Amino acid sequence: MNCIYCQAPIDLEEALMNSPFSWPEISTIYYLCKKCQKGNHIRFEARAYGQIKMVGGMDGGWEQINKYTEASLDIREDPGFLHVWLKTKHYEIKARV
């Protein structure tokens, strides 16, 4: 997966470790690209992940940019955190308030 702005590679584990917040209700984390310092939104599903972008402003929806499969990926949402399991590691990304 690459940054949608500068195409720098994004490592999924690094994104999970360094995401400042998530939106559990849409299974998405925010990741700031280390190269260009622009934000990428990464959405998770069981056994899949990919980048999304907002369309139509704050009242609009989201568009899937890409999608990758990962057999070891699982998720669970709760109001305070997005929980992601990847290769037996558990990540808790705090919900944006």
Secondary structure, 3 states (H helix, E strand, C coil): CECCCCCCECCHHHHHHHCCCEEHHHCEEEEECCCCCCEEEEEEECCEEEEEEEECCCCCEEEECCCEECCCCEEEECCCEEEEEECCEEEEEEECC
